Amino acid sequence: MKKVLVTLAVSALMFSGCGFKGNTIIKVNNQNITKGQFEEAYKNAAKHSQLAQMGIDVPEDEDNLMYLMIKDRVVNEVIVKELINQELEKRQITVNKDDVERERQKMIDKVGSKEKFNEILKQNGVSKEQFEKDLAQEIKMKKLVEIIHPVNISDAQAKSFYQKNVSKFKYPDKVRASHILISANRVEIKQQLMTKNKTMNDIEMNAEVQKIMEERYQKAKKIEAQLKNNPEKFEAIARDESDDTMTAKNGGDIGFFAQKDMVKPFADVAFKQKPNTISGVVQTPYGFHIIKVTDRMAAGQQPYEKVKDQIKMFMAAQEQVKALEIFLTNLKAHAVIQYVNPSYDPVQIEARMKKIAAERKANLKPAAPSVPPTTGK
């Protein structure tokens, strides 16, 4: 599902902004790209940038080096988006509701349930309407790729890939566990308090954060005590009390995971437990957990027959990505692109970046040491 969301994030970026009114900044084969389209695409790019993921505000100052770097990338993306749309229209590639529903159902089947699927969308801030719109564009792209480069990976090719990459199909020891989470993150609690009460000073704020952390810890300890007397109620309590809404619906079941897949305090406890045992309260950056180990799996290797279909899908995708890159490069090379607003011309953007970088470098140079005046002696 994570891969699906990444794909959709790219789709949202590539296809956003259609129909915006505003000043034309670029013409692609005589079709207009407006400033509104660029700004919407820039917002999407900024939202998914590494800076945003680290909680750093992405600049909107046109003389900022980071802004210009993102601008350069987004200009290319809106041009490519327009070229793709023109190609889809030229080849009369369309999708209908059945196509979208079929692909959506495949994703639901992969994550386990419609409820879990909707929860993933919600957690990633994707509305149902936006998801369906992006998925429709994704299906069109798949149809286009299948036309320009149809692929049929043979059993022999798949088997050869498996034999050359045996190490990729090995897996470490795994544990299957369920958990009950009482959410408690100091940073999140502080942010919530700051939103509600902006007059608190640091001492009051820290005291309130500590109070809330203690309350949540005591809630976890109370659940721990309940489970000591009634361990068979773990799943029911998880459904009612766990703040991990994704797993709560399944009685807290996380499924199988390797030690490296979880934060260290959680993994350390889970991998020391025996099946059908329940831990005490375990604290992680997410809060307070109570863990129930339900199964263990020794390290091993996935047999070829079990992964054959996945290998074929992977190899086909690799081939088609390369083919699509070549196709889009050729489309752009043969397109008539006019930068109506010269500030969006990549040549000018690059020149501006070089100038700013040079100015910054000059400002960082240490001042020349002063020469003491001569005395004439």
C-alpha positions as CSV (number, residue, x, y, z in Angstrom):
1,M,0.0,0.0,0.0
2,K,2.9,2.3,0.7
3,K,4.1,1.8,-2.9
4,V,0.5,2.6,-4.1
5,L,0.5,5.8,-2.1
6,V,3.9,6.9,-3.5
7,T,2.6,6.2,-7.0
8,L,-0.5,8.2,-6.4
9,A,1.5,11.1,-4.9
10,V,3.5,11.2,-8.1
11,S,0.3,11.1,-10.1
12,A,-1.2,13.9,-8.0
13,L,1.9,15.9,-8.7
14,M,2.0,15.2,-12.4
15,F,-1.7,15.7,-13.2
16,S,-2.8,18.4,-10.8
17,G,-3.8,21.8,-11.8
18,C,-5.9,21.0,-14.9
19,G,-8.4,23.7,-15.8
20,F,-6.9,26.6,-13.8
21,K,-7.4,30.0,-15.2
22,G,-4.7,32.6,-15.2
23,N,-1.8,34.1,-17.1
24,T,-0.1,31.8,-19.7
25,I,3.5,31.2,-18.7
26,I,4.4,28.3,-21.1
27,K,3.0,27.0,-24.4
28,V,3.5,23.3,-25.3
29,N,2.6,22.5,-28.9
30,N,0.5,25.6,-28.7
31,Q,-1.4,24.5,-25.6
32,N,-1.3,26.8,-22.6
33,I,0.2,26.2,-19.2
34,T,-1.0,28.8,-16.8
35,K,0.6,30.3,-13.7
36,G,-2.2,28.8,-11.7
37,Q,-1.3,25.3,-12.9
38,F,2.3,25.9,-12.0
39,E,1.5,27.2,-8.5
40,E,-0.8,24.2,-7.8
41,A,1.9,21.8,-9.0
42,Y,4.5,23.7,-6.9
43,K,2.4,23.3,-3.7
44,N,2.1,19.5,-4.4
45,A,5.9,19.2,-4.9
46,A,6.6,21.3,-1.8
47,K,4.2,19.1,0.2
48,H,6.0,15.9,-0.7
49,S,9.6,17.4,-0.5
50,Q,12.2,16.2,2.0
51,L,12.1,19.5,3.8
52,A,8.3,19.2,4.4
53,Q,8.8,15.7,5.7
54,M,11.3,17.0,8.2
55,G,8.8,19.7,9.3
56,I,10.6,22.6,7.6
57,D,8.6,25.2,5.8
58,V,9.3,25.2,2.0
59,P,10.2,28.7,0.8
60,E,8.0,30.7,-1.5
61,D,10.5,33.5,-2.0
62,E,11.5,33.6,-5.7
63,D,15.0,34.6,-4.8
64,N,15.5,31.6,-2.5
65,L,17.8,28.9,-3.9
66,M,15.6,26.0,-2.6
67,Y,12.5,27.6,-4.2
68,L,14.4,27.9,-7.6
69,M,15.5,24.2,-7.4
70,I,11.9,23.1,-6.8
71,K,10.6,25.5,-9.5
72,D,13.1,24.1,-12.0
73,R,11.8,20.6,-11.4
74,V,8.1,21.6,-11.4
75,V,8.4,23.4,-14.7
76,N,9.7,20.2,-16.3
77,E,6.9,18.2,-14.6
78,V,4.0,20.5,-15.8
79,I,5.5,20.3,-19.4
80,V,5.7,16.6,-19.3
81,K,2.2,16.4,-17.8
82,E,0.9,18.4,-20.8
83,L,2.7,16.3,-23.3
84,I,1.3,13.1,-21.7
85,N,-2.2,14.5,-21.7
86,Q,-1.8,15.4,-25.4
87,E,-0.6,11.9,-26.1
88,L,-3.5,10.3,-24.2
89,E,-5.9,12.4,-26.2
90,K,-4.2,11.6,-29.5
91,R,-4.4,7.9,-28.8
92,Q,-7.9,8.2,-27.4
93,I,-7.0,6.4,-24.2
94,T,-9.8,6.6,-21.7
95,V,-10.9,4.9,-18.5
96,N,-14.4,4.2,-17.1
97,K,-15.8,3.6,-13.6
98,D,-15.4,-0.1,-14.0
99,D,-11.7,0.3,-14.7
100,V,-11.2,2.4,-11.6
101,E,-13.3,0.2,-9.3
102,R,-11.4,-2.9,-10.5
103,E,-8.0,-1.3,-9.6
104,R,-9.4,0.0,-6.3
105,Q,-10.6,-3.5,-5.3
106,K,-7.2,-4.9,-6.0
107,M,-5.7,-2.4,-3.6
108,I,-8.4,-3.2,-1.0
109,D,-7.6,-6.9,-1.3
110,K,-3.9,-6.3,-0.7
111,V,-4.4,-4.3,2.5
112,G,-7.0,-6.7,3.8
113,S,-10.3,-4.7,4.1
114,K,-12.2,-1.7,2.8
115,E,-12.0,-0.2,6.3
116,K,-8.2,-0.5,6.5
117,F,-7.9,0.9,3.0
118,N,-10.0,4.0,3.8
119,E,-8.0,4.5,7.0
120,I,-4.8,4.5,5.0
121,L,-6.2,7.2,2.7
122,K,-7.4,9.2,5.7
123,Q,-4.0,9.0,7.4
124,N,-2.3,10.2,4.2
125,G,-4.8,13.1,3.7
126,V,-6.2,11.7,0.4
127,S,-9.9,12.2,-0.2
128,K,-12.0,9.5,-2.0
129,E,-12.6,11.9,-4.9
130,Q,-8.9,12.8,-5.2
131,F,-7.9,9.1,-5.0
132,E,-10.3,8.1,-7.8
133,K,-9.1,11.0,-10.0
134,D,-5.5,10.1,-9.5
135,L,-6.2,6.4,-10.0
136,A,-8.0,7.1,-13.3
137,Q,-4.9,9.0,-14.5
138,E,-2.7,6.1,-13.3
139,I,-4.7,3.6,-15.3
140,K,-4.4,5.8,-18.4
141,M,-0.7,5.8,-18.0
142,K,-0.6,2.0,-17.6
143,K,-2.6,1.7,-20.9
144,L,-0.2,4.0,-22.6
145,V,2.8,2.1,-21.5
146,E,1.3,-1.2,-22.5
147,I,0.8,0.2,-26.0
148,I,4.2,1.7,-26.5
149,H,6.1,-1.2,-24.9
150,P,4.1,-4.4,-24.3
151,V,6.0,-6.8,-22.1
152,N,5.7,-10.6,-21.5
153,I,8.2,-12.0,-19.0
154,S,8.8,-15.7,-19.5
155,D,9.2,-18.3,-16.7
156,A,12.8,-18.8,-17.8
157,Q,13.5,-15.0,-17.4
158,A,11.8,-15.0,-14.0
159,K,13.7,-18.1,-12.8
160,S,17.0,-16.6,-14.0
161,F,16.3,-13.4,-12.0
162,Y,15.5,-15.5,-8.9
163,Q,18.8,-17.5,-9.2
164,K,20.9,-14.4,-9.7
165,N,19.2,-12.6,-6.7
166,V,18.8,-15.5,-4.2
167,S,19.8,-13.3,-1.3
168,K,16.9,-10.9,-2.0
169,F,14.4,-13.6,-1.2
170,K,15.9,-14.5,2.2
171,Y,14.1,-13.3,5.3
172,P,15.3,-13.0,9.0
173,D,13.6,-14.3,12.1
174,K,10.1,-12.9,12.4
175,V,7.6,-12.4,15.2
176,R,3.8,-12.1,14.9
177,A,2.4,-9.8,17.6
178,S,-0.6,-7.7,18.6
179,H,-0.5,-4.6,20.7
180,I,-2.5,-2.1,22.6
181,L,-1.3,1.5,22.2
182,I,-2.0,4.4,24.5
183,S,-0.7,7.3,22.4
184,A,1.7,9.6,24.3
185,N,4.2,11.7,22.4
186,R,5.6,14.7,24.2
187,V,6.0,16.8,21.0
188,E,2.5,16.1,19.8
189,I,1.0,16.8,23.2
190,K,2.9,20.1,23.5
191,Q,1.7,21.2,20.0
192,Q,-1.9,20.4,20.9
193,L,-1.6,22.4,24.1
194,M,-0.1,25.4,22.3
195,T,-3.0,25.4,19.8
196,K,-5.5,25.4,22.7
197,N,-3.8,27.8,25.1
198,K,-1.2,30.2,23.6
199,T,-0.8,32.1,26.9
200,M,1.1,29.2,28.8
201,N,4.7,29.8,29.6
202,D,7.3,27.1,29.3
203,I,7.2,26.0,32.9
204,E,3.4,25.7,32.8
205,M,3.5,23.9,29.4
206,N,6.1,21.4,30.5
207,A,4.2,20.7,33.7
208,E,1.0,20.1,31.8
209,V,2.8,17.8,29.3
210,Q,4.2,15.8,32.1
211,K,0.8,15.5,33.7
212,I,-0.8,14.2,30.5
213,M,2.1,11.7,30.0
214,E,1.6,10.4,33.5
215,E,-2.2,10.1,33.0
216,R,-1.7,8.0,29.8
217,Y,0.9,5.9,31.5
218,Q,-1.5,5.1,34.3
219,K,-4.2,4.2,31.8
220,A,-1.7,1.7,30.2
221,K,-0.9,0.3,33.7
222,K,-4.6,-0.2,34.4
223,I,-5.0,-2.1,31.2
224,E,-1.9,-4.2,32.1
225,A,-3.5,-5.1,35.4
226,Q,-6.8,-6.1,33.7
227,L,-4.9,-8.4,31.3
228,K,-3.0,-10.1,34.1
229,N,-6.3,-11.3,35.5
230,N,-8.0,-11.8,32.1
231,P,-5.4,-12.4,29.3
232,E,-8.1,-13.8,27.0
233,K,-9.7,-10.3,26.8
234,F,-6.6,-8.9,25.0
235,E,-8.3,-8.6,21.6
236,A,-11.5,-7.1,23.0
237,I,-9.6,-4.5,25.0
238,A,-7.4,-3.7,21.9
239,R,-10.6,-3.0,19.9
240,D,-12.0,-0.7,22.6
241,E,-8.9,1.0,24.0
242,S,-6.0,1.0,21.5
243,D,-5.2,4.3,19.8
244,D,-3.7,2.5,16.9
245,T,-6.9,2.5,14.8
246,M,-5.3,0.5,12.0
247,T,-4.7,-2.6,14.1
248,A,-7.4,-2.1,16.8
249,K,-10.1,-3.3,14.4
250,N,-8.2,-6.6,14.2
251,G,-7.8,-7.0,17.9
252,G,-4.4,-5.3,17.8
253,D,-2.8,-7.7,15.3
254,I,0.2,-6.3,13.6
255,G,1.1,-9.4,11.6
256,F,4.6,-10.8,11.2
257,F,7.6,-8.4,11.3
258,A,11.4,-8.5,11.4
259,Q,13.3,-7.0,14.3
260,K,14.5,-4.1,12.1
261,D,10.9,-3.2,11.1
262,M,9.9,-1.8,14.5
263,V,11.3,0.8,16.8
264,K,14.0,-0.7,19.1
265,P,12.2,-0.7,22.5
266,F,9.2,-2.5,20.9
267,A,11.2,-4.9,18.9
268,D,13.5,-5.8,21.8
269,V,10.6,-6.8,24.0
270,A,8.7,-8.6,21.3
271,F,11.6,-10.8,20.2
272,K,12.3,-11.8,23.8
273,Q,8.8,-13.0,24.4
274,K,7.4,-16.5,23.9
275,P,4.2,-17.1,21.9
276,N,1.0,-16.4,23.8
277,T,2.6,-14.2,26.4
278,I,1.8,-10.6,27.2
279,S,4.3,-7.9,28.1
280,G,4.2,-5.2,30.7
281,V,4.0,-1.5,29.6
282,V,6.6,-0.7,26.9
283,Q,7.4,3.0,26.1
284,T,8.3,4.1,22.6
285,P,8.2,7.5,20.8
286,Y,4.6,6.6,19.9
287,G,3.4,6.1,23.5
288,F,2.8,3.1,25.8
289,H,2.4,-0.3,24.4
290,I,1.3,-3.7,25.8
291,I,2.5,-6.4,23.5
292,K,1.1,-9.9,22.9
293,V,3.3,-12.3,20.9
294,T,1.2,-14.8,19.0
295,D,3.7,-16.6,16.7
296,R,7.3,-16.9,15.6
297,M,8.9,-17.7,12.3
298,A,12.5,-18.8,11.8
299,A,14.7,-17.2,9.2
300,G,14.4,-18.8,5.8
301,Q,14.1,-18.2,2.1
302,Q,11.0,-17.8,-0.1
303,P,10.7,-20.6,-2.7
304,Y,10.7,-19.6,-6.3
305,E,7.1,-20.7,-7.0
306,K,5.8,-18.5,-4.3
307,V,7.5,-15.3,-5.6
308,K,7.4,-16.1,-9.4
309,D,4.4,-13.8,-10.1
310,Q,5.9,-11.0,-8.1
311,I,9.2,-11.3,-10.0
312,K,7.4,-11.1,-13.3
313,M,5.5,-8.0,-12.2
314,F,8.8,-6.4,-11.0
315,M,10.7,-7.2,-14.2
316,A,7.8,-6.0,-16.4
317,A,7.6,-2.8,-14.5
318,Q,11.4,-2.2,-14.7
319,E,11.2,-2.6,-18.5
320,Q,8.2,-0.3,-18.9
321,V,9.7,2.4,-16.7
322,K,12.8,2.5,-18.9
323,A,10.6,2.5,-22.1
324,L,8.4,5.3,-20.7
325,E,11.5,7.4,-19.8
326,I,12.8,7.1,-23.4
327,F,9.3,7.8,-24.8
328,L,8.9,11.0,-22.7
329,T,12.4,12.2,-23.6
330,N,11.6,11.9,-27.3
331,L,8.2,13.6,-26.8
332,K,9.8,16.5,-25.2
333,A,12.7,16.7,-27.8
334,H,10.2,17.0,-30.6
335,A,7.7,19.3,-28.9
336,V,7.5,23.0,-29.6
337,I,7.9,24.7,-26.2
338,Q,7.7,28.4,-25.7
339,Y,8.4,30.2,-22.4
340,V,5.9,33.0,-22.7
341,N,7.1,34.2,-19.3
342,P,10.9,34.0,-19.5
343,S,11.3,33.6,-15.7
344,Y,10.0,30.0,-16.2
345,D,12.7,29.2,-18.8
346,P,15.0,26.5,-17.3
347,V,18.0,28.4,-18.7
348,Q,17.1,31.5,-16.8
349,I,16.2,29.6,-13.6
350,E,19.6,27.9,-13.7
351,A,21.4,31.2,-14.3
352,R,19.5,32.7,-11.4
353,M,20.6,29.7,-9.2
354,K,24.2,30.1,-10.2
355,K,24.1,33.8,-9.4
356,I,22.6,33.3,-5.9
357,A,25.0,30.5,-5.2
358,A,28.0,32.7,-6.2
359,E,26.7,35.6,-4.0
360,R,26.3,33.3,-1.1
361,K,29.8,31.9,-1.5
362,A,31.2,35.5,-1.7
363,N,29.4,36.4,1.5
364,L,30.9,33.4,3.3
365,K,34.5,34.3,2.4
366,P,36.5,35.6,5.4
367,A,37.5,39.2,5.3
368,A,41.1,39.9,4.3
369,P,43.4,40.6,7.4
370,S,44.1,44.3,8.0
371,V,47.7,45.5,7.5
372,P,49.0,47.5,10.4
373,P,50.3,51.0,9.3
374,T,54.0,51.5,8.9
375,T,55.8,53.7,11.4
376,G,58.4,54.9,8.8
377,K,61.3,53.6,10.9
